[in-house]
């Protein structure tokens, strides 16, 4: 895990240096953000017992992009000592997106570096259409620890408000295809069934042209009996539904 973090740190520095070198080229873009949330929730699984901090750095060139994301859990023990708080996960994502009129197509790779669990890897493909409710579909295939797939369908809409403030609402539905990372059913087996639904709302508030602040809230809940068992077995407190929220700060460059 420490070796991976060192490699990721070097890559962040290289990406940052590249963004400076090519700052005059319109095709290069970057962002740095941080989320402070009441809990870490991933695909319906509540993976923390307290608030978390999730920093992220990304850079894009043309249709290509690279992103590094981490989760700092305020309630995680440090080396089993008396202190609390540590980074429990660092993800590295490479992706490519291409637009054809209103249709956007994408593909990518995610490496999940985890503390307390085996690292795993996914490939994904995605499609979205720029019409009312902006429907999208993403298929993830975990060829490592999960050895299965997970599908996310989503819709959303942005409502313009005063002074460039926007209210963004969305809904997603997940479908699990024998992905062991998503938990097991009541029989202790991998399963294929609907997984979780999530409703979300966020208020995007621009502070400057490059900086925005976004309060957000979301509610995730199981969509099947299999998912109830799986989410309960994986989530830290055994709950299968969770209401969580927080705030995001983003710097674009």
Secondary structure, 3 states (H helix, E strand, C coil): CHHHHHHHHHHHHHHHHHHHHCCCCCCEEEEEEEEEECCCEECCEECCCCCEEEEEEEEEECCEEEEEEEEEEEEEECCCCCCEEEEEEEEEEEEEEEEECCEEEEEEEEEEEECCCCCEEEEEEEEEECCCCCCEEEEEEECCCCCEEEEEEEEEEEEECHHHCEEEEEEEEEEEECCHHHCCCCCCCCCEEEEEEEEEEEEEEECCCCEEEEEEEEEEEECCHHHHHHHHHHCCCCCCCEEEEEEEEEEEC
